[in-house]
Amino acid sequence: MPSLRLATLSLLLACVARGWTATRASVGRQQQQQQQRHAAPAMGPTVSRRVAELAEQVEDRFYQPAEAVALMKKLATAKFIETAELHGNLNLNPKYNDQQIRTTVSLPHGVGKSVRVAVLAEGAAADAAKEAGADVIGFEDLIEDIAAGKLDFDVLLATPPAMPKLAKLGKVLGPKGLMPSPKAGTVSANPGEAVAEFKAGKLEFRTDKQGIVHVPFGKCDFDEDKLQENLMALAATIEKNRPTGCKGKLWNTAAITSTMGPAIKIDLASLKE
């Protein structure tokens, strides 16, 4: 019996020893992995060689609008026609209602993009919208399609009688920026005229949650003069719609870029002139 108890005790001690050794080995591996993770350099976003080479051609300074547009066109080397974009960082805090911009701009030379316009109207208003070239026209049927998630349009226009019925669709249209608004010119008693304006290049834009506006102002195959005129018209519209709650300067920074190109900083004084 004593020998049996001794053997059992030896077996238990051996098991404990093996468990302790395994635990220490596991802890050692974990510590080694943590050290490797801390020692490894943080990996930033991957930049293609093409983009890196383009960025090297942009000087770290503020460009005049004309030279910025010329440089943007030169650097638009993607295999498709890139869009010219303005990114304006504004001195606004959009969580306050009096520090938001939501408006429309009619660019002198359009944006170079075909726009699908849907109209919520009936009767004579629907007929006028159809004549003006609206792509989708309806009322109850269109509301049902929107509720089902069918948003195959870029702009949604509505007549005033249709607005009460759209209240329940705020969760569908709001996140997409498609909810009609009188301030944005997308609620109109004359939808035929509104359709013609949006088809001709009128576009809506607003500040995002950081107080920045991101607005296209043409295609990079436009002439430089046309792009510059569109850019200046856009900047003037932003100035004209300065929110009442904005104190001090309106612009922090502004830059233009093509879809796949580097940002080019714009001299703010020249942009406002």
N, C-alpha and C positions, 0 to 999 in steps of 0.2 A: 504493500500500500504506500509506504513512504516513497518508494521509487516511482510509483505511478503519479503521486502528487508532484514529485520533483520534475517528472517528464512534462506534466501538464503546465507547470509553472514556467518551465524553459520554453515551451511552445508559445505561451502567451507573451513572454518577454521578447521572443523572436518576432512575433507579429507586430508588437508595439514598435520595436526597433525599425522594422521594414516600413511601417506607416509613417513614423517620424522622418525617416530618410526620404520617402516619397513626397512628404509635405514640404520638406526643406528644398527638394529639387524643384517642386512646382513653384514655390515662392521665388527661388533663384531665377527660374525662367521668366516669371512675370516681371521681376526687377530688371532683367536684361532687356526684355521687350520695351519696357517703359523708357529705359535709357536710350535705346535705339530710336524710339519715336521722338524723344526730345532732341536727340542729336541730328535727326534728319531735317534738312532745310524745308521750309514751307513751300509748297508748289503753288505758284500763282496761275492765273488763267493762261491758257496756251494761246500764243499769238503766232499767226502764220508768217512765213518769211515775207510774203507779198505785203501784208499789212505793216510789218516792221519796217520794210524798205520805204513804204509810202510815208510813214510817220517821220522818218528821218528827213524828209523834204519839207516838213513844216517847222518853221522857226518858232522859238518860244517868245513870241511877241504878239502885239495886237495889230491885226491887219485892217486896212481900209476895205470897205465892202466890195469895191470893184476888184481889187487884187485878190481878196479872199475868194470871190466867186470864180475868178480865172484859175486860181490854184486848185479849188475844189473840182472843177471840170477836168483839169489835167490829171488829178489823182483818182478819178472815177474810172478804174481800169477793170472792173468786174466784167464777167461775160454776159451781162444783161444791162439794160439801160437803168442806171441807178437814179433814185429819187434824191433831190436836194432837200435838206431839212434844216430848220432853225431850232436850236435848243436854247431857250432863254431862262436863266436862273433869276427869278424875280424876288424882290424884297417883300414877300407876302407870306402870311401864315393862313393857309386855306381852311383851317378848322374854324375860323371866324367868317361869318357870312359877308362881312364888309371888306374881306381881303381875298376875294375870289374873282377870277376872270372866266367868264363863259360867254363867248360871243361868236360872231361869224366874220369872215373877211372875203371880199370878192377880189381875187387877184387879177391884175390887168391882163395877164396872159394865161390864166387858168393853171391847173396843176398837172396837165398832161395825162390825166387818168379818167377813164369812163366811170361814172358814178351810177350805181343802181339806186333809184329813188322809189320808195314805197309811200303811198298816200292813203290815209284813213279819211275817206269822204264818201258821200253818196249824193245822188241826184245831179244837179247842175254842176256842183263843185267837182264831183268825180269826172264828169264829162270834160271839164276844163283841164283837169290834171292829165287826163288821157291825151288830149290834143297837144299838151305841152311836152309829152314824151315820157310820162311816168312809167316805170317798169312794172310796178305792182300797185293795183288799186283795189280797195275793198273796204268793208266795214265790219260787220259781225264775223264774216268768214275770215278776214285778215286778223282780227283780234284772236280768234280761235287758233289760227296758225302760229301767231306769236306766242300764245300761251303754251303751245306744244313745242316751242323751241325752234321754230322755222324762221330764221332771221337771214334770209337770202337777199339782203339789201344793205346799202351803206348809209343811207339817210332815211329817216322816217318822218314824214310830214303829217300833220293832223289838222283838221278843222276844229274850231272851238267846241262844237257839239260832241266831238269824239273824245275829248279830254277826260270827262268823268269816267268813261268806260276803260280808260288806260290806267286808272289809279291802281287797279289790282295787278298790273303788269310791271310795276316798278322794279320788282326783284329780278325780272327777266331783262328789261331794257336798261335799267340803271347801270349795272356793271359794264355793259357794252357801250355806254355813252350814247344810247339811241333814244332815250326818252325825250319826246318833243317838249320844247320850251319856248314861250313867247320871246324871251330874251335872246335866244339863239336863232330866232327867225324860223323855227320849225313848226310853230303853230300859226296858221294863217287862214283868214277867211277867204283868201284868194289863192288857193293851192296851185292853180295854173301858173301864176307869176312866180311863186316860190319854186316850183319844179324847174322852170326855165333858168332861174338864177343858180340853183345847185348844179344843174346840168352844164351851165356855162363856166363853172369853176369855183363857185362860192363854197366855202367849207367852214365847218364849225370846229372850234378848239376851246380848250379849257386848261386851267392850271391843274397839275396833279397834286398828290398829297404833300409833296415837298415844295410846292410853289414854283414848279418848273413847267414851262410850256414846250411841247414838242410838236412842231407844225411843218408839214411839207410845203414847199413853195415852188415846185416845178420839177422837171426832169433834167438830168444832166446833159441831155442832147439839145436843150434850149440854147438860144444865143445868150451870150454873156449879158447883153443889155437887158434882155427880157427877164433873166433870172434876177438881175440886180433890181429891176423895177418891181418885181414881185416881192423881193426881200424888203425893200423900203416901204412898200404898201403894207406889208405884214407888220413891220415895226411900228408904223404910224397907227395902225389899228390897235395894237397893244397899248401904245401911249394914250390914245383916245379913250380907251376903256379902263384907265387907271382906277382901281377901287378906292372908294372914299376912305377906307380904313388904312390905306398905305401911307405911312409917315416917312418923310425923307425921300431918298432916291427910290425909283421903281426897279431899276435894273441892277443886279449884282454882276452878272457876267452874261455874255452871249457868244455862241459859237455856231458855225455852220458845218455841215458834213454831208457827204454822200452816203448812201445806204451802207456801203462796205468800206468807206474811207475814214481817215483820221479827222479829228475835230480841228477846226481852224478858228482861233479866237478873233472876235471882231472888236474894233475900237468903238466903244459905246457912244462917244460924242459924235462920230461920223454916222453911226447908225441912226441916231435921233435926228440928225440934220436932214 
